[in-house]
Amino acid sequence: MPKLKAPCLCTSEQPLPRTLTALRQQGPVTSLGAGLDTLALVGTQLSDSLISTNNGVALLTGRGGYAPYQTSAMPFRLSRNRINMRIAPDVPINLLRSNDATNTRQSLVLACTEGDISHRIETACDYDGRVINAIEAQNEICAAPQTPTIPGDVVPLAAVRNARDNWDQRETGHHLNDILVDGGVTRHTTLPYVGKSRAWPVAKQTLTSFVSFLCDRKIGHARLVPGSGFIQGDLATSGTAQMADQILLVSGTNSNFALDLAQIASVWVTRFGRLSQLEIYDEKSRAITILGADPAADITYWNALLESLPPASYSI
């Protein structure tokens, strides 16, 4: 599976390592034995770092530090000035600090238990470097019980019943928590059964024109990219969309967004309460991007835009 790399916010000309094995080949690495809690709390202290999430299909980068600490047990909130991170603290991850003496930037990376790096912090000032260096290595390794894997051809009836019964009463954070649990695999399986007015598939071929329309008209929207037990997000109000082969790139002043269209399997509009969002899934039924409304904008207009997208049966 091809991996995306940050197009603009990386100062190095060399591709950023996407696995722990590749990272260790670049220089010394310290395993911190800490979890997402530590990452989320440390991130709030940062002031000017390059922060990126890359799940292999979607990439989101931003500059600054994390918004206030937010776990899956808290209401979902979006900051306009800081990088948003929502975490599931009990998801097992590896948090490591890169100690490459040839790199003037200090790096903190997060990898899943399989060794793929999904999140990276590169410091851009001495203060942030000291913050990351102050993290003490722990003896305990973050671990948690594994979530049972549901085969792709099996419909989890209990999950469908729970979704149907509670769909409209759940706020945005609860719906995003479905993605934090197992990457959205179970949620994707239930979408065809929650009700036609609650979830419906749309044509993935129109995704490029839809994102370009948002950029051209400067329509504010939320961009959310899931990783290993977390979701990085921001509020986009401007940017320039362009295509590079099958990669959709949106470049902004302090942020970048990229999406590998070749790996998108399905696109769903979901509606709960007054809110609608666009959920994008890959061939493994993983949620790889969510596009939502700007909370301060006209929600009715955003909902109308999503309702105008052609159905999945539409052909160009």
C-alpha positions as CSV (number, residue, x, y, z in Angstrom):
1,M,0.0,0.0,0.0
2,P,1.6,3.4,-1.0
3,K,2.2,5.7,1.8
4,L,1.7,9.5,1.8
5,K,4.2,11.9,3.0
6,A,3.9,15.5,4.1
7,P,4.2,17.7,1.0
8,C,5.2,21.1,2.5
9,L,5.6,21.1,6.3
10,C,8.5,18.7,6.3
11,T,11.8,20.6,6.0
12,S,13.8,17.5,5.2
13,E,14.2,16.4,1.5
14,Q,14.3,12.8,2.6
15,P,11.0,10.9,3.0
16,L,9.9,10.7,6.6
17,P,10.2,7.1,7.9
18,R,6.8,5.4,8.1
19,T,7.8,2.5,10.3
20,L,9.8,2.1,13.5
21,T,12.3,0.0,11.7
22,A,13.0,2.8,9.2
23,L,13.1,5.3,12.0
24,R,15.7,3.3,14.0
25,Q,17.9,3.1,10.8
26,Q,18.2,6.9,10.9
27,G,19.6,7.1,14.4
28,P,19.0,6.5,18.1
29,V,15.4,6.2,19.3
30,T,14.2,6.1,22.9
31,S,11.0,4.1,23.6
32,L,9.1,6.1,26.3
33,G,6.7,3.4,27.4
34,A,3.9,5.9,27.6
35,G,0.5,6.1,26.1
36,L,-1.9,8.4,24.4
37,D,-2.6,10.2,27.7
38,T,1.0,11.4,27.9
39,L,1.1,12.4,24.2
40,A,-2.2,14.4,24.5
41,L,-1.0,16.2,27.7
42,V,2.5,17.0,26.4
43,G,1.0,18.3,23.1
44,T,-0.9,21.0,24.9
45,Q,2.4,22.5,26.1
46,L,3.8,22.9,22.6
47,S,3.9,26.3,20.9
48,D,5.4,25.9,17.4
49,S,5.7,22.3,16.2
50,L,5.0,20.6,12.9
51,I,2.3,18.0,13.7
52,S,1.0,15.4,11.3
53,T,-1.2,12.3,11.1
54,N,-0.7,9.8,8.2
55,N,-2.9,6.7,8.2
56,G,-1.6,5.6,4.8
57,V,-4.5,7.0,2.8
58,A,-5.1,10.4,4.3
59,L,-2.6,13.0,5.7
60,L,-3.3,16.1,7.8
61,T,-0.5,18.4,8.9
62,G,-0.7,21.5,11.1
63,R,1.6,23.9,13.0
64,G,1.5,24.9,16.7
65,G,0.4,22.7,19.6
66,Y,-2.6,20.7,20.7
67,A,-5.9,22.2,21.8
68,P,-7.1,21.4,25.4
69,Y,-6.9,17.7,26.4
70,Q,-9.8,15.7,25.0
71,T,-10.6,12.1,25.5
72,S,-13.4,9.9,24.2
73,A,-15.2,10.4,27.5
74,M,-15.5,14.2,26.8
75,P,-17.8,16.1,24.6
76,F,-16.3,16.8,21.2
77,R,-14.9,20.3,20.8
78,L,-13.0,22.0,17.9
79,S,-10.4,24.7,18.4
80,R,-9.8,27.3,15.7
81,N,-6.3,28.2,16.7
82,R,-4.8,24.9,17.9
83,I,-4.5,21.4,16.5
84,N,-7.4,19.2,17.8
85,M,-6.6,15.7,19.1
86,R,-9.3,13.3,20.5
87,I,-7.9,10.2,22.0
88,A,-9.0,6.8,23.4
89,P,-6.5,6.5,26.3
90,D,-6.7,2.7,26.5
91,V,-5.6,1.9,23.0
92,P,-2.1,0.3,22.9
93,I,0.5,2.4,21.2
94,N,4.3,3.0,21.1
95,L,5.5,6.5,21.9
96,L,9.1,7.2,20.9
97,R,11.6,10.1,20.8
98,S,14.0,10.4,18.0
99,N,17.5,11.3,19.1
100,D,19.2,11.8,15.8
101,A,22.0,14.2,16.4
102,T,22.2,15.3,12.7
103,N,18.6,16.6,12.9
104,T,18.2,20.0,14.4
105,R,14.6,19.2,15.2
106,Q,13.5,17.0,18.1
107,S,10.9,14.4,17.0
108,L,8.2,12.5,18.9
109,V,6.4,9.8,17.0
110,L,3.5,7.5,17.7
111,A,3.3,4.0,16.3
112,C,0.7,1.2,16.5
113,T,1.6,-2.2,17.8
114,E,2.5,-3.4,14.3
115,G,5.2,-0.7,14.0
116,D,3.5,1.7,11.5
117,I,4.1,5.4,12.4
118,S,0.8,7.3,12.3
119,H,1.5,10.5,14.1
120,R,4.6,12.7,14.3
121,I,5.6,15.9,16.2
122,E,8.7,17.8,14.9
123,T,9.7,20.7,17.0
124,A,10.4,24.1,15.4
125,C,11.7,26.0,18.5
126,D,14.0,25.3,21.5
127,Y,11.1,25.5,24.0
128,D,9.2,22.7,22.3
129,G,12.4,20.6,22.1
130,R,12.8,21.0,25.9
131,V,9.2,19.9,26.4
132,I,9.7,16.7,24.5
133,N,13.0,16.0,26.1
134,A,11.4,16.3,29.5
135,I,9.3,13.2,29.0
136,E,10.7,10.5,31.2
137,A,10.8,7.0,29.9
138,Q,8.5,4.6,31.9
139,N,9.1,0.9,32.6
140,E,5.5,-0.1,31.7
141,I,4.5,-0.5,28.1
142,C,1.0,0.7,27.1
143,A,-1.2,-2.3,26.6
144,A,-4.9,-3.1,26.4
145,P,-7.1,-6.0,25.6
146,Q,-7.5,-6.5,21.9
147,T,-10.9,-5.8,20.3
148,P,-12.3,-8.9,18.6
149,T,-12.1,-8.7,14.9
150,I,-15.4,-9.0,13.0
151,P,-15.2,-10.6,9.6
152,G,-16.1,-8.3,6.7
153,D,-19.1,-10.5,5.6
154,V,-20.6,-10.7,9.1
155,V,-23.2,-8.1,10.2
156,P,-22.9,-7.5,14.0
157,L,-26.5,-7.5,15.0
158,A,-25.9,-6.2,18.5
159,A,-24.0,-3.2,17.1
160,V,-26.7,-2.6,14.5
161,R,-29.4,-2.6,17.2
162,N,-27.4,-0.3,19.4
163,A,-26.8,2.1,16.6
164,R,-30.4,2.2,15.5
165,D,-31.7,2.8,19.1
166,N,-29.2,5.5,20.0
167,W,-28.2,7.2,16.7
168,D,-30.1,10.5,17.0
169,Q,-29.4,10.9,20.8
170,R,-25.6,10.7,20.4
171,E,-23.5,13.8,19.9
172,T,-20.7,14.1,17.4
173,G,-18.1,12.8,20.0
174,H,-20.0,9.5,20.4
175,H,-20.1,9.0,16.7
176,L,-16.4,9.7,16.4
177,N,-15.8,7.2,19.3
178,D,-17.1,4.5,17.0
179,I,-14.1,5.2,14.8
180,L,-11.7,5.2,17.7
181,V,-12.7,1.7,18.8
182,D,-11.6,-0.3,15.8
183,G,-10.8,2.3,13.1
184,G,-14.5,2.5,12.2
185,V,-14.8,-1.1,10.8
186,T,-17.8,-2.0,12.9
187,R,-19.4,1.3,12.3
188,H,-19.0,0.9,8.5
189,T,-20.7,-2.5,8.7
190,T,-23.7,-1.0,10.5
191,L,-24.3,2.0,8.2
192,P,-26.5,0.2,5.7
193,Y,-28.9,-0.8,8.5
194,V,-29.3,2.4,10.6
195,G,-31.9,4.0,8.3
196,K,-31.9,5.7,4.9
197,S,-32.4,9.1,6.5
198,R,-29.4,8.5,8.8
199,A,-26.7,7.1,6.5
200,W,-26.5,6.8,2.7
201,P,-23.6,6.1,0.3
202,V,-22.6,8.8,-2.3
203,A,-20.5,8.7,-5.4
204,K,-16.8,8.7,-4.5
205,Q,-16.0,10.1,-8.0
206,T,-17.4,13.5,-7.0
207,L,-15.1,13.8,-3.9
208,T,-12.5,15.9,-5.8
209,S,-15.0,18.4,-7.1
210,F,-16.7,18.6,-3.7
211,V,-13.4,19.4,-1.8
212,S,-12.4,21.8,-4.6
213,F,-15.7,23.6,-4.3
214,L,-15.2,24.0,-0.5
215,C,-11.8,25.5,-1.1
216,D,-12.9,27.8,-4.0
217,R,-15.9,29.2,-2.1
218,K,-13.9,29.3,1.2
219,I,-16.5,27.3,3.0
220,G,-15.4,26.5,6.5
221,H,-15.4,22.8,7.4
222,A,-13.8,20.4,9.8
223,R,-11.2,17.9,8.6
224,L,-10.6,14.8,10.8
225,V,-8.0,12.1,10.1
226,P,-8.0,9.0,12.4
227,G,-4.8,7.3,13.5
228,S,-4.1,4.6,16.1
229,G,-6.6,5.3,18.8
230,F,-6.8,9.1,18.1
231,I,-8.3,11.6,15.6
232,Q,-6.4,14.7,14.5
233,G,-8.6,17.5,13.3
234,D,-8.7,21.2,12.3
235,L,-11.1,23.8,10.9
236,A,-10.3,24.8,7.4
237,T,-11.4,28.1,6.0
238,S,-9.1,28.5,3.0
239,G,-6.7,26.4,0.9
240,T,-5.8,25.5,-2.7
241,A,-6.9,22.1,-4.0
242,Q,-5.0,20.4,-6.8
243,M,-4.4,16.8,-8.1
244,A,-1.0,15.0,-8.2
245,D,-1.7,11.7,-10.0
246,Q,-4.3,10.1,-7.7
247,I,-3.5,12.3,-4.7
248,L,-5.8,15.1,-3.8
249,L,-3.8,17.9,-2.2
250,V,-5.1,20.9,-0.3
251,S,-2.4,23.4,0.7
252,G,-2.9,26.1,3.2
253,T,-0.8,28.7,5.1
254,N,-0.2,26.5,8.2
255,S,-1.8,23.2,7.2
256,N,-1.9,20.6,4.5
257,F,-4.4,17.9,3.7
258,A,-3.9,15.0,1.3
259,L,-6.0,12.1,0.2
260,D,-5.1,9.1,-1.9
261,L,-8.2,8.7,-4.1
262,A,-7.1,5.3,-5.4
263,Q,-7.5,3.7,-2.0
264,I,-11.0,5.0,-1.3
265,A,-13.7,2.3,-1.4
266,S,-16.8,4.1,-0.2
267,V,-18.1,7.5,0.9
268,W,-21.1,7.9,3.3
269,V,-23.1,10.8,4.4
270,T,-24.3,10.3,8.0
271,R,-26.9,12.5,9.7
272,F,-27.6,12.6,13.4
273,G,-29.7,15.3,15.0
274,R,-29.1,18.6,13.1
275,L,-25.6,17.6,12.0
276,S,-24.3,15.8,8.9
277,Q,-20.8,14.7,8.1
278,L,-19.0,12.9,5.2
279,E,-17.3,9.7,6.2
280,I,-14.7,8.2,3.8
281,Y,-13.6,4.5,4.1
282,D,-10.9,2.4,2.5
283,E,-11.1,-1.1,1.1
284,K,-10.5,-2.5,4.6
285,S,-13.6,-0.6,5.9
286,R,-11.4,1.7,7.9
287,A,-12.5,5.3,8.3
288,I,-9.7,7.4,6.8
289,T,-11.2,10.9,6.7
290,I,-14.3,12.7,8.1
291,L,-15.4,16.0,6.8
292,G,-17.8,17.9,9.0
293,A,-19.5,21.3,9.4
294,D,-17.9,24.4,10.9
295,P,-19.8,24.8,14.2
296,A,-20.0,28.5,13.7
297,A,-21.2,28.4,10.1
298,D,-24.6,27.8,8.6
299,I,-25.4,24.1,9.4
300,T,-28.4,24.1,7.2
301,Y,-26.3,25.1,4.2
302,W,-23.7,22.4,5.0
303,N,-26.4,19.8,5.3
304,A,-27.8,20.9,1.9
305,L,-24.4,20.5,0.3
306,L,-24.1,16.9,1.5
307,E,-27.6,16.1,0.5
308,S,-26.9,17.3,-3.0
309,L,-24.1,14.8,-3.5
310,P,-25.1,12.1,-6.1
311,P,-25.8,8.6,-4.8
312,A,-23.2,5.8,-5.1
313,S,-25.0,4.4,-8.1
314,Y,-24.2,7.6,-10.0
315,S,-21.7,7.1,-12.9
316,I,-19.7,9.8,-14.7
